[in-house]
Amino acid sequence: MTDLLHGARSSVPRVLDGVRREVGRNLLRTRNGIRHVAGIDRTRVGLTPKETVWTADRCRLWRYRSPAVRHRPPIVLVSSLVSRSYVLDLRPQNSFVERLCDAGFDVFLVDFGVPDAVDSFNTLETYVDAYLAPAIEHAREEAGTEDVTVYGYCLGGLLSLLTVAAHPDLAVRSLVCMATPVDAEGMGGLVEALRSGRVEVDSLVDDTGNIPASVIANAFRLRKPTADAVQYANLWENLWNDDFVEGYQAMAQWAHDHVPFPGATARELVAQFVRGNAVRRNAVRLGGRRVDLGAVRCPVCSVVAERDDIIPAAASAPLPDLLRNAHTDVISVPAGHIGLVVGRQAATTTMPAIVGWLRKHSENVSAEAKP
């Protein structure tokens, strides 16, 4: 009996500690919940210091200057056309750009901006010939190097692939295509509806000549209709954790921060890539000329996300088969589309593998040669 009483008494401090901890968490939940609903203290994104070094219309080339550059050539990141590029620089300690800089690389990023009615006439040829090819060349000149590494994410990967193939004279040492769609038959959702003809692209275009950002956002949301509910449940469970809330707000901001899609490019993508599966057949045409993927001769890395529900692995995995004159390495990561660039999976799995590949295809920079 004495032992029983002693055990009960000894457990009291633990119980009280648990109660105090839960009360404290509930207070934090209340505070953070009010701030979240009211939109107070929103997490700032894209904070890695950068400067604009080249422009063309709405397209911008940013350079993230770092005093710790240890490898060359520089890396030119190419963002997608359907979402904001700051997903690659989400927030401190959770930034793809920051990790590349910390790894010793000189990093540039091509941001295509937010299209308006004027940009509705932009075609794939516009993005490849007028924006991306000149941006790559300017990055090389700005860095003072003989060549560059081009690194495209999602649709930015497809644009990068087409640019290197269409401009074999560009000084590109290596190419990384991350979650890059090359086989339309591996896609689903809105792409499948467009491919089958159940949806026509012109029915999605608004008065500006573009597909509105809301249509893009809804297309992503329909892939996982319950995603918002699950995310809100996770938010409530972790609402006491300031770091979690900041990370959630940053990702939620990006996930709902899509941009309009140029109508002319949309029509071209549907005709060539979605219904014609032109990349998979190596039959892409830009401005009337054929682009042969066999023109890609530099080393290529294809990064495939095994759990990707936006660009499924089946849509990105065939890339090595299309590059008959390039050695292609494949990095397959057990991650989703966003987990490739942000979050714990990116930090522990994706980035170490990618940095290792980039270093293998780079050279060390001597102290006197640093920019």
Wavefront OBJ file of the C-alpha trace (Angstrom):
o trace
v 0.000 0.000 0.000
v 2.844 2.347 0.845
v 4.521 1.621 -2.492
v 1.267 2.297 -4.282
v 0.836 5.696 -2.596
v 4.451 6.559 -3.292
v 4.017 5.705 -6.964
v 0.884 7.812 -7.176
v 2.592 10.766 -5.544
v 5.633 10.467 -7.835
v 3.405 10.591 -10.916
v 1.724 13.831 -9.865
v 4.566 16.105 -11.100
v 4.509 14.412 -14.501
v 0.756 14.846 -14.789
v 1.009 18.502 -13.782
v 3.804 19.046 -16.295
v 1.628 17.519 -19.006
v -1.316 19.728 -18.046
v 0.854 22.862 -18.007
v 2.314 21.929 -21.407
v -1.124 21.401 -22.933
v -2.477 24.632 -21.433
v 0.522 26.482 -22.833
v -0.010 24.912 -26.246
v -3.680 25.853 -26.223
v -2.767 29.458 -25.458
v -0.325 29.415 -28.366
v -2.970 27.794 -30.576
v -5.363 30.623 -29.727
v -2.764 33.318 -30.398
v -1.497 31.793 -33.642
v -5.011 30.933 -34.779
v -6.160 34.538 -34.426
v -3.071 35.778 -36.265
v -3.547 33.227 -39.050
v -7.233 34.024 -39.609
v -6.605 37.779 -39.413
v -3.640 37.570 -41.759
v -1.293 39.126 -39.192
v 2.466 38.519 -39.327
v 2.364 36.640 -42.629
v 5.539 34.759 -43.380
v 7.798 36.582 -45.814
v 9.073 34.536 -48.757
v 11.906 34.796 -51.282
v 14.303 36.412 -48.816
v 17.674 35.217 -50.123
v 19.453 38.423 -51.275
v 19.391 38.834 -55.040
v 19.726 41.405 -57.775
v 18.237 41.702 -61.247
v 21.007 41.393 -63.841
v 18.969 41.109 -67.071
v 15.410 41.716 -68.248
v 13.287 41.103 -71.334
v 9.654 42.199 -71.159
v 8.399 40.609 -67.913
v 11.182 38.047 -67.766
v 13.843 38.640 -65.091
v 17.219 37.042 -64.473
v 18.178 37.185 -60.804
v 21.583 36.517 -59.326
v 21.967 35.389 -55.735
v 25.415 36.720 -54.877
v 27.382 34.610 -52.434
v 30.883 35.159 -51.027
v 31.280 31.407 -50.657
v 31.338 30.310 -54.312
v 33.527 27.220 -54.521
v 32.318 25.585 -57.746
v 31.798 26.562 -61.347
v 30.017 26.779 -63.687
v 27.101 28.809 -62.291
v 23.656 27.259 -62.045
v 20.754 28.846 -63.915
v 17.463 27.803 -62.307
v 14.406 27.917 -64.562
v 11.043 28.177 -62.848
v 7.676 27.018 -64.112
v 5.134 29.136 -65.975
v 2.138 28.231 -63.822
v 3.300 29.243 -60.345
v 5.498 31.728 -58.536
v 9.219 31.084 -58.589
v 9.635 31.763 -54.870
v 8.859 28.120 -54.172
v 12.564 27.698 -54.965
v 13.380 30.271 -52.277
v 10.511 29.754 -49.873
v 11.932 30.859 -46.525
v 15.257 30.839 -44.632
v 16.409 27.332 -43.719
v 13.869 25.938 -46.188
v 15.106 27.321 -49.485
v 16.353 25.397 -52.514
v 18.312 28.474 -53.630
v 19.855 28.952 -50.195
v 21.011 25.339 -50.074
v 22.669 25.607 -53.479
v 24.429 28.799 -52.381
v 25.542 27.152 -49.128
v 26.897 24.245 -51.180
v 29.224 26.678 -52.940
v 27.424 27.380 -56.225
v 26.891 30.677 -58.012
v 23.111 30.709 -58.514
v 20.913 32.529 -61.029
v 17.151 32.195 -61.500
v 14.929 32.942 -64.495
v 11.547 34.303 -63.428
v 9.032 34.726 -66.258
v 6.819 37.174 -64.388
v 3.032 37.498 -64.351
v 1.445 37.518 -67.840
v -1.182 40.055 -68.856
v -3.094 40.627 -72.101
v 0.080 41.585 -73.969
v 1.747 38.322 -72.967
v -1.231 36.242 -74.122
v 0.444 36.025 -77.539
v 3.625 34.476 -76.117
v 4.350 31.094 -77.662
v 6.812 28.384 -76.713
v 9.139 29.944 -79.272
v 8.920 33.204 -77.306
v 9.996 31.554 -74.065
v 12.723 29.443 -75.657
v 14.218 31.870 -78.190
v 13.430 35.331 -76.821
v 13.719 34.743 -73.077
v 15.485 31.600 -71.951
v 18.320 31.314 -74.477
v 19.402 34.975 -74.007
v 19.051 34.675 -70.215
v 21.356 31.641 -70.169
v 23.936 33.444 -72.263
v 23.747 36.544 -70.091
v 24.229 34.468 -66.938
v 27.385 33.010 -68.462
v 28.686 36.474 -69.313
v 27.717 37.882 -65.914
v 29.559 35.089 -64.120
v 32.557 35.308 -66.437
v 32.599 31.572 -67.120
v 32.909 29.445 -70.234
v 29.608 27.669 -69.688
v 26.692 27.185 -67.275
v 24.554 24.453 -65.778
v 20.859 24.788 -66.601
v 18.426 23.475 -63.977
v 14.719 23.394 -64.831
v 11.841 22.538 -62.511
v 8.487 21.186 -63.729
v 7.436 23.047 -66.900
v 10.659 25.025 -66.502
v 12.451 21.724 -67.045
v 10.635 21.212 -70.333
v 11.501 24.736 -71.464
v 15.128 24.133 -70.468
v 15.228 20.869 -72.401
v 13.783 22.492 -75.525
v 16.142 25.472 -75.248
v 19.260 23.312 -75.039
v 18.017 21.199 -77.964
v 16.990 24.193 -80.079
v 20.213 26.113 -79.381
v 23.069 23.597 -79.492
v 25.488 26.536 -79.691
v 24.619 27.621 -76.143
v 27.501 27.033 -73.742
v 25.710 24.569 -71.451
v 27.935 22.147 -69.578
v 25.131 20.097 -68.037
v 21.353 20.037 -67.758
v 19.116 19.033 -64.849
v 15.436 18.355 -65.500
v 13.490 17.977 -62.262
v 9.908 16.643 -62.365
v 9.796 17.413 -66.078
v 6.793 16.209 -68.119
v 7.815 14.434 -71.335
v 5.013 11.883 -71.764
v 1.459 13.227 -71.806
v -0.006 9.749 -71.448
v 1.432 9.607 -67.948
v -0.492 12.703 -66.871
v -3.981 12.915 -65.390
v -6.497 15.486 -64.191
v -7.006 18.492 -66.461
v -4.289 17.268 -68.843
v -6.178 14.039 -69.411
v -9.426 15.970 -69.924
v -7.707 18.142 -72.534
v -6.065 15.127 -74.164
v -9.378 13.296 -74.555
v -11.176 16.379 -75.871
v -13.604 16.548 -72.942
v -12.249 20.045 -72.305
v -11.175 22.518 -75.001
v -8.433 24.995 -74.156
v -10.387 27.983 -75.534
v -13.139 27.342 -72.995
v -10.577 28.091 -70.262
v -9.267 31.359 -71.727
v -10.640 34.665 -70.375
v -10.961 38.160 -71.891
v -7.230 38.838 -71.464
v -6.405 35.932 -73.760
v -4.907 33.950 -70.872
v -6.045 31.075 -68.686
v -6.846 32.733 -65.330
v -4.830 31.873 -62.239
v -8.032 30.613 -60.568
v -8.453 27.920 -63.238
v -4.859 26.764 -62.687
v -5.385 26.683 -58.915
v -8.629 24.698 -59.216
v -6.989 22.205 -61.566
v -4.356 21.470 -58.930
v -6.964 21.358 -56.170
v -9.080 18.799 -58.033
v -6.188 16.352 -58.044
v -6.550 16.074 -54.259
v -10.000 17.357 -53.262
v -9.447 16.609 -49.556
v -5.980 18.151 -49.375
v -7.147 21.427 -47.821
v -9.054 19.615 -45.076
v -6.041 17.450 -44.249
v -3.759 20.478 -44.190
v -6.106 22.376 -41.865
v -6.200 19.369 -39.531
v -2.408 19.295 -39.470
v -2.355 23.039 -38.873
v -4.676 22.740 -35.874
v -2.603 19.915 -34.432
v 0.563 22.007 -34.706
v -0.887 25.492 -34.239
v 1.113 25.900 -31.040
v 4.390 25.491 -32.993
v 5.534 28.851 -34.399
v 7.973 27.254 -36.864
v 5.290 24.914 -38.196
v 2.815 27.772 -38.597
v 5.355 29.885 -40.480
v 6.170 26.984 -42.795
v 2.475 26.238 -43.327
v 1.692 29.848 -44.156
v 4.564 30.062 -46.631
v 3.483 26.896 -48.442
v -0.213 27.851 -48.343
v 0.632 31.255 -49.778
v 2.540 29.682 -52.671
v -0.055 26.952 -53.268
v -2.758 29.595 -53.792
v -0.533 32.094 -55.584
v -0.715 30.907 -59.187
v -0.311 33.170 -62.201
v -2.266 33.364 -65.486
v -1.093 31.099 -68.276
v -0.506 32.652 -71.737
v -3.265 31.585 -74.099
v -1.037 31.064 -77.152
v 1.349 28.849 -75.186
v -1.588 26.900 -73.761
v -2.980 26.185 -77.231
v 0.444 25.098 -78.426
v 1.020 22.824 -75.448
v -2.360 21.155 -75.873
v -1.922 20.637 -79.620
v 1.690 19.443 -79.547
v 2.367 17.981 -76.145
v -0.970 16.936 -74.681
v -2.731 15.563 -77.778
v 0.259 15.006 -80.045
v 2.639 13.797 -77.303
v 5.342 15.518 -79.363
v 8.123 15.323 -76.758
v 7.732 11.568 -76.331
v 7.768 11.191 -80.139
v 10.651 13.662 -80.593
v 8.474 15.681 -82.928
v 8.457 19.115 -81.287
v 8.208 22.152 -83.542
v 8.981 25.736 -82.529
v 8.013 28.502 -84.911
v 7.796 26.049 -87.783
v 11.179 24.406 -87.221
v 11.665 20.944 -85.775
v 13.571 20.634 -82.513
v 15.529 17.392 -82.347
v 16.201 16.190 -78.796
v 19.199 14.366 -80.224
v 20.903 17.776 -80.324
v 21.270 17.585 -76.542
v 24.801 16.272 -76.008
v 25.732 17.522 -72.555
v 25.380 15.347 -69.434
v 21.791 15.305 -68.176
v 20.296 14.514 -64.784
v 16.637 13.546 -64.629
v 15.158 13.969 -61.140
v 11.992 11.919 -60.723
v 9.623 12.266 -57.761
v 8.148 8.850 -57.032
v 5.115 10.279 -55.176
v 4.467 13.185 -57.520
v 0.741 13.691 -58.170
v 1.294 16.768 -60.398
v 3.955 15.380 -62.745
v 3.642 11.628 -62.090
v 6.768 9.515 -62.371
v 5.302 7.870 -65.479
v 5.299 11.278 -67.195
v 8.902 12.211 -66.352
v 10.679 8.838 -66.271
v 10.970 8.332 -70.093
v 13.375 11.281 -70.500
v 16.588 9.189 -70.805
v 15.052 7.244 -73.706
v 14.634 10.476 -75.667
v 18.224 11.704 -75.379
v 20.109 9.378 -77.693
v 23.289 11.493 -77.737
v 23.460 12.475 -74.068
v 24.463 10.484 -71.028
v 21.560 10.736 -68.605
v 21.664 9.904 -64.917
v 18.417 9.388 -63.034
v 17.867 10.434 -59.433
v 14.652 8.890 -58.169
v 13.416 10.385 -54.906
v 10.590 9.106 -52.653
v 8.994 12.551 -52.566
v 6.096 14.514 -53.957
v 6.268 17.388 -56.418
v 6.818 20.070 -53.773
v 8.867 17.790 -51.522
v 11.610 17.906 -54.148
v 12.412 21.527 -53.322
v 11.123 22.288 -49.814
v 10.719 20.447 -46.544
v 12.556 17.683 -44.753
v 12.588 15.352 -47.771
v 14.329 17.991 -49.869
v 16.932 18.673 -47.175
v 17.746 15.059 -46.348
v 17.292 13.236 -49.644
v 16.878 15.394 -52.745
v 19.483 18.065 -52.106
v 22.385 15.771 -51.099
v 21.861 13.661 -54.225
v 21.539 16.679 -56.512
v 24.482 18.548 -54.978
v 26.600 15.411 -55.398
v 25.697 15.216 -59.083
v 26.311 18.921 -59.641
v 29.721 18.757 -57.982
v 30.635 15.788 -60.132
v 29.968 17.945 -63.199
v 31.622 21.087 -61.844
v 35.110 22.223 -60.981
v 36.537 23.910 -57.914
v 37.100 27.656 -58.032
v 40.459 28.979 -56.880
v 40.501 31.890 -54.452
v 41.724 34.371 -57.055
v 39.075 33.274 -59.573
v 36.053 33.790 -57.331
v 33.509 36.375 -58.491
l 1 2 3 4 5 6 7 8 9 10 11 12 13 14 15 16 17 18 19 20 21 22 23 24 25 26 27 28 29 30 31 32 33 34 35 36 37 38 39 40 41 42 43 44 45 46 47 48 49 50 51 52 53 54 55 56 57 58 59 60 61 62 63 64 65 66 67 68 69 70 71 72 73 74 75 76 77 78 79 80 81 82 83 84 85 86 87 88 89 90 91 92 93 94 95 96 97 98 99 100 101 102 103 104 105 106 107 108 109 110 111 112 113 114 115 116 117 118 119 120 121 122 123 124 125 126 127 128 129 130 131 132 133 134 135 136 137 138 139 140 141 142 143 144 145 146 147 148 149 150 151 152 153 154 155 156 157 158 159 160 161 162 163 164 165 166 167 168 169 170 171 172 173 174 175 176 177 178 179 180 181 182 183 184 185 186 187 188 189 190 191 192 193 194 195 196 197 198 199 200 201 202 203 204 205 206 207 208 209 210 211 212 213 214 215 216 217 218 219 220 221 222 223 224 225 226 227 228 229 230 231 232 233 234 235 236 237 238 239 240 241 242 243 244 245 246 247 248 249 250 251 252 253 254 255 256 257 258 259 260 261 262 263 264 265 266 267 268 269 270 271 272 273 274 275 276 277 278 279 280 281 282 283 284 285 286 287 288 289 290 291 292 293 294 295 296 297 298 299 300 301 302 303 304 305 306 307 308 309 310 311 312 313 314 315 316 317 318 319 320 321 322 323 324 325 326 327 328 329 330 331 332 333 334 335 336 337 338 339 340 341 342 343 344 345 346 347 348 349 350 351 352 353 354 355 356 357 358 359 360 361 362 363 364 365 366 367 368 369 370 371
